[in-house]
Amino acid sequence: MLNTSSAYFVFLAAVFFLYWMVARWRTPVLAVVLAANYFFYARWDLFYLALIPAASLVDYLCGLGMQASQRVWWRRTLLGLSLATNLGILISLKYMPAWDKNWKWVLPLGLSFYCFQALSYTIDVYRRDAKATPSLLAHFTAVSFFPAILAGPITRVTNLIPQLEKPKKLAASDGGRALFLIGLGAMKKLLVADYLAENLVNRVFDFPKLYSGLEVLAGVYGYALQLYFDFSGYSDIAIGSALLLGLKLPQNFNMPYASVNISDFWRRWHISLSSWLRDYVYFSFPGLRGKLMPYVALIFTMVIGGFWHGPTWNFVLWGTLHGVGLAACRGWQAWRGAQKWDSALSRALATFWTVQFVCFCWIFFRASSFENAVDILTQIGSLTMSTANLTGALLTIGAIAIAGHYAPKKWLEESEVLFGRAPFVVQAALLAMLAMSIKYVAATGNAPFVYSQF
């Protein structure tokens, strides 16, 4: 059940009405959300109804054990059990099918985001950064929360549990903002990301030698926009879906292609993943107070981040490039101090070169193989200049995408406020117009979100 399908919105509406019917009572609220979570999993495969509760029970018991014990060896053993459980799920369902084509455990839904959320809980309890919840129902509900399970945002379980357990009230402004975000996410995905994918990006990356160097370069930039609008669109729908239930998920994007350096980029792109890698991987390295270790840890953290996306050399190379970029940025700042921008031109140049580096790395992220990435780079290097495949409609969508990304945040915030204040009839009319636009304009219908494969 894709988050842009009609089935999902019918499902979300049913959950919404059931949820607010019992919103005054803690246990029925948790039961409704948990049932919705497991129904969402079951729509992909019934096996998840055995796998997810079993893994959640292990983490719940490990959390209680670490909370109650003062023995370091025992707490480390329990943390190791949680790590083995969740990493075992990742390896058996995500990496083994890629390594062994005869591997039998192949399921349609990747569980990377579930595993990261689950590990955030047990690691927080182990570090004494949070207390283990005594409620099995609350833990099961929070760790499997359906809006974010396909592609995030990665939500700390210890932040979600208190929201689920406190008394609920849906303000009209939050309801309006939720609908606005869901509509915005659908528009980003179906009207921009899918159009760029089907009419430019997929064609260029599948057959780069059929296109001129300029067209291939346009395809690379198109992929940068496609990925942003696809992934941020999913995040908007997930955040809006949670907000309809009175729950707040973390922000996941903040104009990433306006970054002035690679460190700034990772503070703006997939924020929930970058903060997870920082808090649970980078800060786990010993010797971070030394001179060399912080740079080594940055590189290895991003290599792990690349490997999390997939067990291929392309993803490892992508992570390595970003790790080296982060280490170089840190070294430059340690030598010269924090950058002070003397003019808008110098800031614009810094942003321009940051985007070029990010887009160069995206080639390896998107390419089907290392050879495919080499073909892309070779074709760009040919400097051929034909624009026969860059249609007016394609350039228009690209221009809209660029303008949408760089539009001041204040405009979006004011649009949210105006939508939230509008009468319900007006909100419904605007959403109906959006649905009609998607039906008659969208190129591919309900195509999977790019990050659902991770």
C-alpha positions as CSV (number, residue, x, y, z in Angstrom):
1,M,0.0,0.0,0.0
2,L,1.9,3.0,-1.3
3,N,1.4,6.3,0.5
4,T,0.2,8.0,-2.6
5,S,-2.4,5.4,-3.5
6,S,-6.2,5.8,-3.0
7,A,-6.1,2.7,-0.7
8,Y,-3.7,4.5,1.6
9,F,-5.9,7.6,1.9
10,V,-9.0,5.5,2.6
11,F,-7.0,3.6,5.2
12,L,-5.7,6.8,6.8
13,A,-9.3,8.3,6.9
14,A,-10.5,5.1,8.7
15,V,-7.7,5.3,11.2
16,F,-8.3,9.0,11.8
17,F,-12.0,8.5,12.7
18,L,-11.4,5.4,14.9
19,Y,-8.5,7.2,16.6
20,W,-10.3,10.3,17.6
21,M,-13.4,8.3,18.7
22,V,-11.2,6.9,21.5
23,A,-8.7,9.7,21.9
24,R,-9.6,10.3,25.6
25,W,-8.4,6.8,26.6
26,R,-4.8,5.7,26.5
27,T,-5.1,2.0,25.9
28,P,-7.7,2.2,23.1
29,V,-5.6,4.8,21.3
30,L,-2.5,2.6,21.4
31,A,-4.6,-0.4,20.3
32,V,-6.0,1.5,17.3
33,V,-2.6,2.7,16.1
34,L,-1.0,-0.7,16.7
35,A,-3.7,-2.4,14.7
36,A,-3.2,0.1,11.9
37,N,0.5,-0.5,12.0
38,Y,0.1,-4.2,11.6
39,F,-2.6,-4.0,9.0
40,F,-0.2,-1.7,7.0
41,Y,2.5,-4.4,7.2
42,A,0.1,-7.2,6.4
43,R,-0.9,-5.5,3.2
44,W,2.7,-6.1,2.1
45,D,3.1,-9.6,3.4
46,L,1.5,-11.6,6.3
47,F,5.0,-12.8,7.4
48,Y,5.5,-9.3,8.9
49,L,2.8,-10.1,11.5
50,A,5.2,-12.7,13.0
51,L,8.5,-10.9,12.3
52,I,7.8,-7.4,13.7
53,P,6.1,-8.4,17.0
54,A,8.9,-11.0,17.6
55,A,11.7,-8.4,17.0
56,S,9.8,-5.7,19.0
57,L,9.5,-8.1,21.9
58,V,13.2,-8.8,22.0
59,D,14.0,-5.0,22.0
60,Y,11.3,-4.4,24.7
61,L,12.7,-7.1,27.0
62,C,16.3,-5.9,26.3
63,G,15.3,-2.4,27.3
64,L,13.7,-3.5,30.6
65,G,16.8,-5.6,31.4
66,M,19.2,-2.8,30.7
67,Q,17.0,-0.4,32.7
68,A,17.0,-2.7,35.8
69,S,20.6,-3.8,35.7
70,Q,23.8,-2.1,36.9
71,R,26.1,-4.8,35.6
72,V,28.0,-3.5,32.6
73,W,28.6,-7.0,31.1
74,W,24.9,-7.8,31.3
75,R,23.7,-4.5,29.8
76,R,26.2,-5.0,27.0
77,T,25.0,-8.5,26.4
78,L,21.4,-7.3,26.1
79,L,22.4,-4.5,23.7
80,G,24.3,-7.0,21.7
81,L,21.2,-9.2,21.5
82,S,19.2,-6.2,20.2
83,L,21.9,-5.4,17.7
84,A,22.0,-9.0,16.5
85,T,18.2,-9.1,16.1
86,N,17.9,-6.0,14.1
87,L,21.0,-6.4,12.0
88,G,20.1,-10.0,11.4
89,I,16.8,-8.8,9.9
90,L,18.6,-6.3,7.7
91,I,21.1,-8.9,6.5
92,S,18.6,-11.6,5.9
93,L,16.0,-9.5,4.2
94,K,18.0,-6.8,2.5
95,Y,21.6,-7.8,1.9
96,M,21.5,-11.6,1.4
97,P,19.0,-11.4,-1.5
98,A,21.5,-9.1,-3.2
99,W,24.5,-11.3,-2.5
100,D,22.8,-14.7,-3.2
101,K,20.2,-14.8,-5.9
102,N,19.0,-18.2,-4.6
103,W,18.3,-16.7,-1.1
104,K,14.7,-17.7,-0.2
105,W,13.9,-14.9,2.3
106,V,12.9,-12.2,-0.1
107,L,10.1,-9.9,1.1
108,P,8.6,-6.8,-0.7
109,L,9.1,-4.3,2.1
110,G,12.6,-3.2,3.2
111,L,12.9,-2.8,7.0
112,S,15.9,-0.5,7.2
113,F,13.9,2.3,8.8
114,Y,12.2,0.0,11.3
115,C,15.6,-1.4,12.4
116,F,17.1,2.1,12.8
117,Q,14.1,3.2,14.9
118,A,14.3,0.0,17.0
119,L,18.0,0.4,17.6
120,S,17.6,4.1,18.6
121,Y,15.4,2.8,21.6
122,T,17.8,0.1,22.9
123,I,20.9,2.3,22.4
124,D,19.3,5.2,24.2
125,V,18.3,3.0,27.1
126,Y,21.8,1.4,27.2
127,R,23.4,4.9,27.3
128,R,21.0,6.0,30.0
129,D,19.8,8.8,27.7
130,A,16.2,7.6,28.1
131,K,14.2,5.2,30.3
132,A,12.8,2.0,29.1
133,T,9.0,2.0,28.8
134,P,7.2,-0.4,31.1
135,S,4.3,-0.6,28.6
136,L,4.6,-3.4,26.0
137,L,1.7,-1.9,24.1
138,A,3.3,1.5,23.9
139,H,6.6,0.1,22.7
140,F,5.0,-2.1,20.0
141,T,3.0,0.9,18.8
142,A,5.8,3.4,18.6
143,V,8.5,1.2,17.1
144,S,6.2,0.2,14.2
145,F,4.4,3.5,13.5
146,F,3.0,3.1,10.0
147,P,3.4,6.6,8.4
148,A,7.2,6.5,8.7
149,I,8.0,2.9,8.2
150,L,8.6,2.9,4.4
151,A,11.1,5.8,4.2
152,G,11.2,7.7,7.5
153,P,11.6,10.2,8.9
154,I,13.5,8.0,11.4
155,T,11.7,8.7,14.6
156,R,13.3,8.1,18.0
157,V,11.0,5.7,19.8
158,T,11.6,7.4,23.1
159,N,10.3,10.7,21.6
160,L,7.2,9.1,20.1
161,I,6.0,7.0,23.1
162,P,5.3,10.1,25.3
163,Q,3.3,11.6,22.5
164,L,1.2,8.5,22.1
165,E,0.5,8.3,25.8
166,K,-0.5,11.8,26.6
167,P,-4.1,13.1,26.2
168,K,-5.0,14.0,22.6
169,K,-6.4,17.2,21.1
170,L,-6.4,18.1,17.4
171,A,-6.3,21.8,16.9
172,A,-7.9,23.1,13.7
173,S,-4.5,24.7,12.7
174,D,-2.8,21.3,13.0
175,G,-5.5,19.6,11.0
176,G,-5.2,22.1,8.2
177,R,-1.4,21.9,8.3
178,A,-1.6,18.1,8.1
179,L,-3.8,18.2,5.0
180,F,-1.6,20.8,3.4
181,L,1.5,18.7,3.9
182,I,-0.2,15.6,2.6
183,G,-1.3,17.5,-0.5
184,L,2.1,19.1,-0.9
185,G,3.8,15.7,-0.7
186,A,1.5,14.1,-3.3
187,M,2.2,17.1,-5.6
188,K,6.0,16.8,-5.2
189,K,5.9,13.1,-5.9
190,L,3.4,12.7,-8.6
191,L,3.6,16.0,-10.5
192,V,7.3,16.7,-10.3
193,A,9.5,13.7,-9.2
194,D,7.7,11.0,-11.3
195,Y,7.6,13.3,-14.4
196,L,11.3,14.0,-14.2
197,A,12.0,10.3,-13.7
198,E,10.0,9.0,-16.6
199,N,10.8,11.7,-19.1
200,L,14.5,12.2,-18.4
201,V,16.3,10.5,-15.6
202,N,15.5,6.9,-16.2
203,R,16.1,7.2,-19.9
204,V,19.5,8.9,-19.5
205,F,20.7,6.5,-16.8
206,D,19.5,3.4,-18.7
207,F,21.0,4.4,-22.0
208,P,23.5,7.2,-21.5
209,K,25.3,6.6,-24.8
210,L,22.1,7.6,-26.7
211,Y,22.2,11.1,-25.4
212,S,24.5,14.1,-25.8
213,G,26.8,15.1,-23.0
214,L,24.6,18.1,-22.2
215,E,21.5,15.9,-22.0
216,V,23.2,13.4,-19.7
217,L,24.3,16.3,-17.5
218,A,20.7,17.5,-17.5
219,G,19.7,14.0,-16.5
220,V,22.1,14.1,-13.5
221,Y,20.7,17.4,-12.3
222,G,17.2,16.1,-13.0
223,Y,18.0,13.1,-10.7
224,A,19.1,15.5,-7.9
225,L,15.7,17.2,-8.2
226,Q,13.7,14.0,-8.6
227,L,15.3,12.4,-5.5
228,Y,14.6,15.5,-3.4
229,F,11.0,15.9,-4.5
230,D,10.4,12.2,-4.2
231,F,11.9,11.8,-0.8
232,S,10.7,15.1,0.7
233,G,7.3,14.4,-0.8
234,Y,7.2,11.1,1.2
235,S,8.4,12.9,4.3
236,D,5.6,15.5,3.9
237,I,3.0,12.8,3.6
238,A,4.4,10.9,6.6
239,I,4.6,14.0,8.8
240,G,1.1,15.1,7.7
241,S,-0.4,11.7,8.4
242,A,1.1,11.6,11.9
243,L,-0.1,15.2,12.5
244,L,-3.7,14.1,11.7
245,L,-3.3,11.9,14.8
246,G,-1.9,14.7,16.9
247,L,1.7,13.3,16.7
248,K,4.7,15.2,15.5
249,L,7.5,13.6,13.5
250,P,10.9,15.3,13.0
251,Q,11.7,17.5,10.1
252,N,13.6,15.7,7.3
253,F,14.6,18.3,4.8
254,N,15.6,22.0,4.8
255,M,16.5,23.3,1.4
256,P,19.5,21.0,1.0
257,Y,20.7,22.4,-2.3
258,A,21.1,25.8,-0.7
259,S,24.0,24.4,1.4
260,V,27.3,26.3,1.5
261,N,29.4,23.2,2.2
262,I,29.0,19.5,2.6
263,S,28.6,19.7,6.3
264,D,25.8,22.1,5.8
265,F,24.3,19.7,3.3
266,W,24.1,16.9,5.8
267,R,22.4,19.2,8.3
268,R,19.7,19.8,5.6
269,W,19.4,16.5,3.8
270,H,17.7,13.4,5.3
271,I,18.1,15.1,8.7
272,S,16.8,12.1,10.6
273,L,19.3,9.8,9.0
274,S,22.3,12.1,9.4
275,S,21.4,12.8,13.0
276,W,21.0,9.0,13.6
277,L,24.4,8.3,12.1
278,R,26.0,11.1,14.1
279,D,24.5,10.1,17.4
280,Y,24.7,6.3,17.2
281,V,27.6,5.6,14.9
282,Y,30.0,8.6,14.9
283,F,29.9,9.2,18.6
284,S,30.4,5.5,19.2
285,F,34.0,5.7,17.9
286,P,36.7,5.9,20.5
287,G,39.3,8.7,20.6
288,L,37.2,11.5,19.2
289,R,39.1,14.0,21.2
290,G,42.3,13.1,19.3
291,K,43.6,15.0,16.3
292,L,43.2,12.3,13.6
293,M,40.3,10.1,14.9
294,P,37.5,12.5,14.2
295,Y,38.4,12.5,10.5
296,V,38.6,8.8,10.3
297,A,35.3,8.4,12.2
298,L,33.6,10.8,9.7
299,I,34.7,8.7,6.8
300,F,33.8,5.4,8.3
301,T,30.4,6.7,9.5
302,M,29.5,7.8,5.9
303,V,30.8,4.5,4.5
304,I,28.4,2.7,6.9
305,G,25.7,5.1,5.7
306,G,26.4,4.2,2.1
307,F,26.4,0.5,2.9
308,W,23.1,0.9,4.7
309,H,21.6,2.1,1.4
310,G,22.6,-1.1,-0.4
311,P,25.4,-3.8,-0.5
312,T,27.0,-2.5,-3.7
313,W,30.3,-0.8,-4.4
314,N,28.4,2.2,-5.9
315,F,26.8,2.9,-2.5
316,V,30.1,2.4,-0.7
317,L,31.8,4.8,-3.0
318,W,29.0,7.3,-2.6
319,G,29.4,7.1,1.2
320,T,33.2,7.3,1.0
321,L,33.1,10.4,-1.2
322,H,30.8,12.1,1.3
323,G,32.9,11.0,4.2
324,V,36.1,12.4,2.6
325,G,34.1,15.6,1.8
326,L,33.0,16.0,5.4
327,A,36.5,15.3,6.7
328,A,38.0,17.9,4.3
329,C,35.3,20.4,5.4
330,R,36.1,19.8,9.0
331,G,39.8,20.1,8.4
332,W,39.4,23.4,6.5
333,Q,37.2,24.8,9.3
334,A,39.7,23.7,12.0
335,W,42.5,25.5,10.0
336,R,40.7,28.6,8.9
337,G,37.8,28.9,11.4
338,A,34.1,29.2,10.6
339,Q,33.5,30.7,7.2
340,K,32.2,34.3,7.2
341,W,30.4,35.3,4.0
342,D,31.5,38.8,2.9
343,S,29.0,39.0,0.1
344,A,26.1,37.2,-1.5
345,L,28.3,36.3,-4.4
346,S,30.8,34.4,-2.3
347,R,28.0,32.5,-0.6
348,A,26.4,31.7,-4.0
349,L,29.7,30.4,-5.3
350,A,30.1,28.2,-2.3
351,T,26.6,26.9,-2.8
352,F,27.2,26.3,-6.5
353,W,30.3,24.2,-5.9
354,T,28.6,22.2,-3.1
355,V,25.8,21.3,-5.4
356,Q,28.2,20.2,-8.1
357,F,29.9,17.9,-5.6
358,V,26.6,16.5,-4.4
359,C,25.4,15.9,-7.9
360,F,28.7,14.2,-8.9
361,C,28.1,11.8,-5.9
362,W,24.5,11.2,-7.0
363,I,25.8,9.6,-10.2
364,F,27.2,6.7,-8.2
365,F,24.1,6.6,-6.0
366,R,21.7,6.3,-9.0
367,A,23.8,4.3,-11.5
368,S,22.9,0.6,-11.8
369,S,26.6,-0.3,-11.7
370,F,30.0,1.2,-11.6
371,E,30.3,0.7,-15.3
372,N,27.0,2.6,-15.8
373,A,28.4,5.5,-13.7
374,V,31.6,5.5,-15.8
375,D,29.4,5.7,-19.0
376,I,27.5,8.7,-17.5
377,L,30.8,10.5,-16.7
378,T,32.3,9.6,-20.1
379,Q,29.3,10.9,-21.9
380,I,29.3,14.2,-20.0
381,G,33.0,14.5,-20.8
382,S,32.3,14.2,-24.5
383,L,31.0,17.8,-24.4
384,T,28.4,17.1,-27.1
385,M,25.7,19.8,-27.0
386,S,22.5,18.4,-28.6
387,T,19.3,19.4,-26.8
388,A,16.8,17.4,-29.0
389,N,15.5,15.4,-26.0
390,L,15.1,18.4,-23.7
391,T,11.4,19.3,-24.4
392,G,9.7,22.5,-23.4
393,A,7.5,20.6,-20.9
394,L,10.5,19.0,-19.3
395,L,12.4,22.3,-19.0
396,T,9.2,23.8,-17.5
397,I,8.9,21.1,-14.9
398,G,12.6,21.5,-14.1
399,A,12.3,25.2,-13.7
400,I,9.2,24.8,-11.4
401,A,11.2,22.2,-9.3
402,I,14.2,24.6,-8.9
403,A,11.9,27.5,-8.0
404,G,10.0,25.3,-5.5
405,H,13.2,24.2,-3.8
406,Y,14.7,27.7,-3.5
407,A,11.5,29.5,-2.6
408,P,11.9,31.2,0.8
409,K,10.7,29.1,3.7
410,K,8.5,32.0,4.8
411,W,6.3,31.6,1.7
412,L,5.7,27.9,2.5
413,E,4.9,28.7,6.1
414,E,2.5,31.5,5.2
415,S,0.8,29.1,2.7
416,E,0.4,26.5,5.4
417,V,-1.2,29.2,7.7
418,L,-3.5,30.4,5.0
419,F,-4.6,26.9,4.1
420,G,-5.2,26.1,7.8
421,R,-7.3,29.1,8.3
422,A,-9.4,28.5,5.2
423,P,-12.9,27.1,5.6
424,F,-13.1,23.3,5.3
425,V,-15.1,23.6,2.1
426,V,-12.2,25.6,0.6
427,Q,-9.6,23.1,1.8
428,A,-11.7,20.3,0.3
429,A,-12.0,22.1,-3.0
430,L,-8.3,22.7,-3.2
431,L,-7.5,19.1,-2.4
432,A,-10.0,17.9,-5.0
433,M,-8.4,20.2,-7.6
434,L,-5.0,18.7,-6.7
435,A,-6.4,15.1,-7.1
436,M,-7.8,16.0,-10.5
437,S,-4.5,17.5,-11.6
438,I,-2.7,14.4,-10.5
439,K,-5.1,12.1,-12.3
440,Y,-4.8,14.0,-15.7
441,V,-1.2,15.3,-15.5
442,A,0.8,12.7,-13.5
443,A,3.0,10.6,-15.8
444,T,3.1,7.3,-13.9
445,G,0.4,7.1,-11.3
446,N,1.5,5.5,-8.0
447,A,5.1,4.7,-8.7
448,P,7.1,3.5,-5.6
449,F,9.0,6.1,-3.6
450,V,12.7,5.9,-4.3
451,Y,13.6,5.4,-0.7
452,S,11.1,2.6,-0.1
453,Q,13.8,0.3,-1.6
454,F,16.2,1.1,1.2
